């Protein structure tokens, strides 16, 4: 959007090219960003006559943009998933059933997540009791249309689910109220000679579309998505939807007030302890301090949980090291059967000499073996989620269990079993109806 605005002022084709590449990267990063192409398109479409200057180079830029956009992923989804979005392979609730519930339900979840305190010691109580405390008329439609766990909050903000956060949300709310308050006390007029030159280069109707259409894009997202981490997923939307609020009459007066500046500094101060304590990258001796506190207060559930969280995040770069140790060193291709959130990075090690093939519970032993997979790492939590057992799956694919260990991927899931299964040439012949030489163990 920035380079699109620059192109209006400069009339340089390079600014328009960069704007297009940025838009392609935006949707290539997340399919949930696709609605944001609307405000971008309305901003740059009137500038398309500029491409007449360099049509061949522009064609090359468009081809490059297509390669880094969501388009290649959509094509692969159609080929392998028979659905351009890939949602038919995701678990229930990610694709919104009722668009109307999606609008107010996502709005509620955005507010819930963004206005959650940065330190929320009651998160455990809330997560266990929220569905019974909240009105049934609110909970029932949400439960029917969103992913499970839509009400879950954390004790600390994490990159997995956090949006703009409590501090910025508080400033946005103050902006809405303060701008309205000051707008009533100042004369409503637009001072044209006070506008930046680059703003006057953009037609008024285009500027208004650039401010309003991001909200239409957000509306489209809400009508389609039932994902529980919506506050994080709409991160690219925030700068564009907040622009309409920040340009409201009275905002210039508001940001010069003393109480506003105090709120800004409070926001900064709230961010400092979060940065220090964040489990993914703590800048304090978390495990040392918490281990001593646990020894002094062994009955404290809060201290024990905090220590578990820091321990799990400390090995997040290699969470399945104990599982990898059960694999023969000569194995070059490893099958992986786990949930969508299970991390397989440990199985790629040593990097450059081993690769991981993701398999589905419905794949046959023959299908798995055809992909060059002889050993499969199987998550016990995933099997339980799918309502089956290891023995049932082994019997169907004629596999052989060669080892079991335990590892924790998420604190909320706790310690889970991980199994190593061997699928040999012999078991492959059995799956094809060859001579039977014994049941898989």
C-alpha positions as CSV (number, residue, x, y, z in Angstrom):
1,X,0.0,0.0,0.0
2,X,2.9,2.4,0.8
3,X,4.5,1.8,-2.6
4,X,1.2,2.1,-4.3
5,X,0.7,5.5,-2.7
6,X,4.3,6.4,-3.8
7,X,3.5,5.4,-7.4
8,X,0.6,8.0,-7.4
9,X,3.0,10.7,-6.4
10,X,6.2,9.7,-8.3
11,X,4.5,8.1,-11.3
12,X,7.5,5.7,-11.3
13,X,6.8,2.3,-12.7
14,X,9.4,0.8,-10.3
15,X,7.1,1.8,-7.3
16,X,4.2,0.0,-9.0
17,X,6.3,-3.1,-9.5
18,X,7.4,-3.2,-5.9
19,X,3.9,-2.7,-4.8
20,X,2.8,-5.7,-6.8
21,X,5.6,-7.9,-5.5
22,X,4.7,-6.9,-1.9
23,X,1.1,-7.8,-2.5
24,X,2.1,-11.2,-3.9
25,X,4.3,-11.9,-0.9
26,X,1.5,-10.9,1.4
27,X,-0.9,-13.5,0.0
28,X,1.9,-16.0,-0.4
29,X,2.7,-15.9,3.3
30,X,-0.9,-16.7,4.4
31,X,-4.1,-17.5,2.4
32,X,-6.0,-15.6,5.1
33,X,-4.4,-12.4,3.6
34,X,-6.2,-12.8,0.3
35,X,-9.0,-10.4,1.1
36,X,-6.4,-7.6,1.5
37,X,-5.9,-7.7,-2.2
38,X,-9.1,-5.6,-2.5
39,X,-7.8,-2.3,-1.0
40,X,-4.5,-2.8,-2.8
41,X,-6.2,-3.4,-6.2
42,X,-8.5,-0.4,-5.8
43,X,-5.4,1.7,-5.0
44,X,-3.2,0.6,-8.0
45,X,-5.7,-0.3,-10.7
46,X,-6.0,3.3,-11.9
47,X,-2.2,3.3,-12.3
48,X,-2.2,0.4,-14.8
49,X,-1.7,2.7,-17.8
50,X,1.8,3.2,-16.5
51,X,2.8,-0.3,-17.6
52,X,2.6,0.8,-21.3
53,X,6.1,2.2,-20.8
54,X,7.8,-1.1,-20.2
55,X,5.3,-3.9,-21.1
56,X,7.9,-6.7,-21.5
57,X,9.6,-6.1,-18.1
58,X,6.2,-5.6,-16.5
59,X,5.2,-9.1,-17.8
60,X,8.4,-10.6,-16.2
61,X,7.6,-8.8,-12.9
62,X,4.0,-10.2,-13.0
63,X,5.3,-13.7,-13.6
64,X,7.7,-13.3,-10.6
65,X,4.9,-12.0,-8.5
66,X,2.8,-15.1,-9.4
67,X,5.6,-17.4,-8.4
68,X,5.8,-15.9,-4.8
69,X,2.1,-15.5,-4.4
70,X,-0.5,-18.1,-3.1
71,X,-1.1,-19.2,-6.7
72,X,1.5,-22.1,-6.7
73,X,0.2,-23.4,-3.4
74,X,-3.4,-23.2,-4.7
75,X,-2.4,-25.2,-7.8
76,X,-0.7,-27.9,-5.6
77,X,-3.8,-27.9,-3.3
78,X,-6.0,-28.6,-6.3
79,X,-3.7,-31.4,-7.5
80,X,-3.2,-33.2,-4.1
81,X,-6.1,-32.1,-2.0
82,X,-8.7,-31.5,-4.7
83,X,-9.5,-28.1,-3.1
84,X,-7.6,-24.9,-3.9
85,X,-7.6,-23.8,-0.2
86,X,-6.7,-27.2,1.3
87,X,-9.4,-26.8,4.0
88,X,-10.8,-30.2,3.2
89,X,-7.8,-31.8,4.9
90,X,-8.0,-29.5,8.0
91,X,-9.9,-30.4,11.2
92,X,-13.4,-29.3,11.7
93,X,-14.2,-25.6,12.4
94,X,-11.6,-23.9,10.3
95,X,-14.0,-23.3,7.5
96,X,-16.9,-21.1,8.7
97,X,-20.4,-22.7,8.3
98,X,-22.5,-19.7,9.3
99,X,-21.1,-16.3,7.9
100,X,-23.3,-14.3,10.3
101,X,-21.9,-16.1,13.3
102,X,-18.5,-15.6,11.7
103,X,-18.9,-11.9,11.8
104,X,-19.9,-11.4,15.4
105,X,-18.0,-14.5,16.6
106,X,-14.7,-13.3,15.2
107,X,-15.3,-9.8,16.5
108,X,-15.9,-11.3,20.0
109,X,-12.7,-13.4,19.8
110,X,-10.6,-10.5,18.5
111,X,-11.7,-8.4,21.5
112,X,-11.2,-11.3,23.9
113,X,-7.7,-12.0,22.7
114,X,-6.5,-8.5,22.3
115,X,-7.9,-7.2,25.6
116,X,-6.6,-10.1,27.6
117,X,-4.2,-8.8,30.3
118,X,-0.5,-9.3,29.4
119,X,-0.2,-11.3,32.7
120,X,-3.3,-13.4,33.2
121,X,-2.8,-15.7,36.2
122,X,-6.4,-16.7,36.0
123,X,-6.0,-18.2,32.5
124,X,-6.3,-21.7,33.8
125,X,-9.6,-21.0,35.6
126,X,-10.9,-19.2,32.5
127,X,-10.0,-22.0,30.1
128,X,-11.7,-24.6,32.3
129,X,-14.9,-22.6,33.1
130,X,-15.4,-20.0,30.3
131,X,-17.8,-22.2,28.4
132,X,-20.0,-22.7,31.4
133,X,-19.8,-19.1,32.6
134,X,-20.6,-17.4,29.3
135,X,-24.2,-17.3,28.2
136,X,-25.4,-20.4,26.3
137,X,-26.7,-18.2,23.5
138,X,-23.1,-17.0,22.9
139,X,-21.3,-20.3,23.4
140,X,-23.5,-22.6,21.4
141,X,-23.1,-20.8,18.0
142,X,-19.4,-20.4,18.6
143,X,-18.9,-24.1,19.4
144,X,-20.9,-25.1,16.3
145,X,-18.9,-22.9,13.9
146,X,-15.4,-22.4,15.3
147,X,-12.5,-24.7,16.1
148,X,-12.4,-26.3,19.5
149,X,-10.6,-24.2,22.1
150,X,-11.7,-20.9,20.7
151,X,-12.0,-19.5,24.3
152,X,-8.5,-20.5,25.3
153,X,-6.2,-17.7,26.8
154,X,-2.6,-17.9,27.9
155,X,-0.9,-16.7,31.1
156,X,1.5,-14.7,28.9
157,X,1.2,-13.4,25.3
158,X,2.9,-15.8,22.8
159,X,3.6,-15.5,19.1
160,X,1.2,-18.4,18.4
161,X,-2.0,-16.6,19.2
162,X,-1.4,-12.9,20.2
163,X,-2.7,-10.0,18.1
164,X,-1.8,-6.4,18.8
165,X,-2.1,-7.0,22.5
166,X,-3.7,-5.3,25.5
167,X,-1.6,-2.1,25.4
168,X,-2.1,-1.2,21.8
169,X,-5.8,-2.2,22.0
170,X,-6.2,0.2,25.0
171,X,-4.6,3.0,22.9
172,X,-7.0,2.2,20.0
173,X,-10.0,2.4,22.3
174,X,-8.7,5.7,23.8
175,X,-8.2,7.0,20.2
176,X,-11.9,6.3,19.4
177,X,-13.2,7.9,22.5
178,X,-10.7,10.8,22.6
179,X,-11.1,11.6,18.9
180,X,-14.9,11.8,19.3
181,X,-14.5,14.0,22.3
182,X,-12.2,16.5,20.7
183,X,-14.0,16.4,17.4
184,X,-17.0,17.9,19.1
185,X,-14.9,20.9,20.3
186,X,-13.1,21.8,17.1
187,X,-14.4,23.1,13.8
188,X,-14.9,20.2,11.3
189,X,-13.0,21.2,8.1
190,X,-10.3,19.8,5.9
191,X,-7.4,22.2,5.6
192,X,-6.2,21.4,2.1
193,X,-3.0,23.4,2.3
194,X,-2.0,21.4,5.4
195,X,-2.1,18.1,3.5
196,X,1.1,16.4,2.3
197,X,1.8,16.9,-1.4
198,X,1.8,13.1,-1.9
199,X,-1.6,12.9,-0.4
200,X,-3.0,15.5,-2.8
201,X,-1.5,13.4,-5.6
202,X,-4.0,10.7,-4.9
203,X,-7.7,11.3,-5.8
204,X,-10.0,11.7,-2.8
205,X,-12.2,8.8,-3.8
206,X,-9.1,6.5,-4.0
207,X,-7.9,7.6,-0.6
208,X,-11.3,6.9,0.9
209,X,-11.4,3.5,-0.7
210,X,-8.0,2.8,0.8
211,X,-9.3,3.6,4.2
212,X,-12.7,1.8,4.0
213,X,-12.0,-1.3,2.0
214,X,-9.7,-2.9,4.5
215,X,-12.7,-3.2,6.8
216,X,-14.6,-4.9,4.0
217,X,-11.6,-7.3,3.6
218,X,-11.8,-8.0,7.4
219,X,-15.5,-8.7,7.0
220,X,-14.8,-11.2,4.3
221,X,-12.2,-12.9,6.5
222,X,-14.7,-13.1,9.4
223,X,-17.4,-14.7,7.2
224,X,-15.0,-17.4,6.0
225,X,-12.7,-18.3,8.9
226,X,-13.4,-20.2,12.1
227,X,-9.8,-20.4,13.2
228,X,-9.2,-19.9,16.9
229,X,-6.0,-17.7,16.4
230,X,-7.8,-15.0,14.5
231,X,-6.3,-12.2,16.5
232,X,-2.8,-13.3,15.2
233,X,-3.9,-14.2,11.7
234,X,-5.3,-10.7,11.0
235,X,-2.0,-9.1,12.0
236,X,-1.5,-7.8,8.4
237,X,-5.0,-6.2,8.6
238,X,-4.3,-4.1,11.7
239,X,-2.2,-1.3,10.0
240,X,-4.8,-0.8,7.3
241,X,-8.0,-1.0,9.4
242,X,-6.5,1.3,12.1
243,X,-5.7,3.9,9.6
244,X,-9.4,4.9,9.4
245,X,-9.4,5.4,13.2
246,X,-6.2,7.4,13.2
247,X,-7.3,9.8,10.5
248,X,-10.5,10.7,12.4
249,X,-11.1,14.3,13.2
250,X,-9.6,15.1,16.6
251,X,-6.8,12.6,16.4
252,X,-4.2,15.4,15.9
253,X,-5.4,17.1,19.1
254,X,-5.6,13.9,21.0
255,X,-2.0,12.7,20.5
256,X,-0.7,16.0,21.9
257,X,-2.4,15.7,25.2
258,X,-0.5,14.7,28.4
259,X,-2.8,11.8,29.3
260,X,-2.3,10.2,25.9
261,X,1.5,10.4,26.3
262,X,1.1,8.7,29.7
263,X,-0.8,5.9,28.1
264,X,1.9,5.5,25.4
265,X,4.6,5.1,28.1
266,X,2.4,2.7,30.1
267,X,2.2,0.6,26.9
268,X,5.9,0.6,26.5
269,X,6.4,-0.5,30.1
270,X,3.9,-3.3,29.7
271,X,5.9,-4.6,26.8
272,X,9.2,-4.8,28.7
273,X,8.3,-7.6,31.2
274,X,6.7,-9.6,28.3
275,X,9.9,-9.4,26.3
276,X,11.9,-10.5,29.3
277,X,9.7,-13.3,30.3
278,X,8.5,-14.7,27.0
279,X,9.0,-18.5,27.1
280,X,10.4,-18.8,23.6
281,X,13.3,-16.4,24.2
282,X,13.6,-15.6,27.9
283,X,16.3,-13.0,28.9
284,X,16.4,-14.1,32.5
285,X,17.6,-17.4,34.1
286,X,14.1,-18.9,34.0
287,X,14.9,-22.5,34.7
288,X,17.4,-21.8,37.4
289,X,15.1,-19.4,39.3
290,X,12.0,-21.6,38.9
291,X,13.8,-24.8,39.9
292,X,14.9,-23.2,43.2
293,X,11.3,-21.8,43.7
294,X,9.9,-25.3,43.0
295,X,12.3,-26.9,45.5
296,X,11.2,-24.3,48.1
297,X,7.5,-24.6,47.2
298,X,6.9,-28.1,45.8
299,X,3.1,-27.9,46.2
300,X,2.8,-24.8,44.0
301,X,1.0,-25.7,40.8
302,X,1.8,-22.3,39.2
303,X,5.5,-22.6,39.7
304,X,5.5,-26.2,38.4
305,X,3.6,-25.2,35.3
306,X,5.9,-22.2,34.7
307,X,8.9,-24.4,34.9
308,X,7.4,-27.0,32.6
309,X,6.6,-24.2,30.0
310,X,10.2,-22.9,30.0
311,X,11.6,-26.4,29.8
312,X,9.5,-27.3,26.8
313,X,10.3,-24.0,25.0
314,X,14.0,-24.5,25.7
315,X,14.1,-27.6,23.6
316,X,11.6,-26.4,21.0
317,X,14.4,-26.4,18.4
318,X,14.8,-30.2,18.8
319,X,11.8,-31.5,20.7
320,X,11.9,-35.1,19.4
321,X,15.6,-35.7,20.0
322,X,14.8,-38.8,22.1
323,X,12.7,-40.1,19.2
324,X,15.4,-39.6,16.7
325,X,17.9,-41.6,18.8
326,X,15.7,-44.7,18.1
327,X,16.1,-44.4,14.4
328,X,19.0,-46.2,12.6
329,X,21.7,-43.7,11.6
330,X,21.6,-45.0,8.0
331,X,17.9,-44.0,7.5
332,X,17.7,-41.3,4.8
333,X,13.9,-40.9,4.6
334,X,11.6,-40.9,7.7
335,X,7.8,-41.0,7.6
336,X,6.0,-38.8,10.1
337,X,2.4,-39.3,11.3
338,X,1.4,-36.6,13.7
339,X,-1.0,-33.7,14.3
340,X,-0.9,-30.5,12.3
341,X,1.0,-28.7,15.1
342,X,3.5,-31.4,15.8
343,X,7.1,-30.3,15.0
344,X,9.2,-32.6,12.8
345,X,12.4,-30.6,12.8
346,X,14.2,-33.1,15.0
347,X,13.8,-35.8,12.4
348,X,15.6,-33.8,9.6
349,X,18.8,-33.9,11.6
350,X,21.5,-34.3,10.5
351,X,20.5,-31.6,8.1
352,X,21.2,-32.3,4.5
353,X,21.4,-36.0,4.8
354,X,17.8,-36.9,5.9
355,X,14.3,-35.9,4.8
356,X,10.9,-36.3,6.3
357,X,7.8,-37.5,4.4
358,X,4.4,-36.7,6.0
359,X,1.9,-39.5,5.8
360,X,-1.8,-39.7,6.5
361,X,-3.6,-42.2,8.7
362,X,-5.5,-43.4,5.7
363,X,-2.3,-44.2,3.7
364,X,-1.8,-47.9,3.1
365,X,1.5,-49.7,3.8
366,X,2.1,-50.0,0.1
367,X,1.6,-46.3,-0.5
368,X,4.0,-45.5,2.3
369,X,6.6,-47.9,1.1
370,X,6.3,-46.6,-2.5
371,X,7.5,-43.2,-1.2
372,X,10.8,-44.8,0.0
373,X,9.7,-44.8,3.6
374,X,10.9,-47.7,5.7
375,X,10.6,-46.2,9.2
376,X,7.7,-44.1,10.4
377,X,7.5,-41.9,13.5
378,X,4.0,-42.1,14.9
379,X,2.5,-39.7,17.5
380,X,0.3,-41.4,20.1
381,X,-1.6,-38.1,20.7
382,X,-2.6,-38.0,17.0
383,X,-3.8,-41.6,17.1
384,X,-6.0,-40.8,20.1
385,X,-7.3,-37.7,18.4
386,X,-8.4,-39.8,15.4
387,X,-10.0,-42.4,17.6
388,X,-7.7,-45.3,16.8
389,X,-4.9,-47.3,18.4
390,X,-1.4,-48.2,17.4
391,X,-2.3,-51.9,17.2
392,X,-5.1,-51.2,14.8
393,X,-2.9,-49.1,12.5
394,X,0.0,-51.6,12.6
395,X,-2.4,-54.4,11.7
396,X,-3.7,-52.5,8.7
397,X,-0.4,-51.5,7.3
398,X,1.4,-54.7,8.4
399,X,4.1,-52.7,10.3
400,X,6.4,-53.7,13.1
401,X,6.8,-51.7,16.3
402,X,10.5,-51.4,17.1
403,X,10.5,-48.8,19.8
404,X,8.5,-46.3,22.0
405,X,9.6,-43.3,23.9
406,X,7.9,-40.1,25.3
407,X,8.3,-36.5,24.5
408,X,6.4,-33.2,25.0
409,X,5.6,-30.9,22.1
410,X,3.1,-28.8,24.0
411,X,2.7,-28.2,27.7
412,X,-1.1,-28.4,27.3
413,X,-0.9,-31.8,25.8
414,X,1.7,-33.0,28.3
415,X,4.0,-36.0,27.9
416,X,3.0,-38.1,24.9
417,X,4.1,-41.4,23.5
418,X,6.0,-41.6,20.2
419,X,6.4,-44.8,18.4
420,X,9.0,-46.0,15.8
421,X,7.4,-48.4,13.2
422,X,9.3,-50.4,10.6
423,X,7.8,-51.1,7.3
424,X,10.0,-53.6,5.6
425,X,9.9,-55.3,2.1
426,X,8.5,-58.3,3.8
427,X,5.6,-56.4,5.3
428,X,5.0,-54.7,1.9
429,X,4.6,-58.2,0.3
430,X,2.1,-59.1,3.0
431,X,0.1,-55.9,2.3
432,X,0.1,-56.9,-1.4
433,X,-1.3,-60.4,-0.6
434,X,2.0,-62.3,-0.6
435,X,3.0,-65.2,1.6
436,X,2.2,-64.5,5.3
437,X,5.1,-64.7,7.6
438,X,3.7,-63.4,10.8
439,X,1.6,-60.7,12.3
440,X,3.1,-57.2,13.0
441,X,3.9,-56.6,16.6
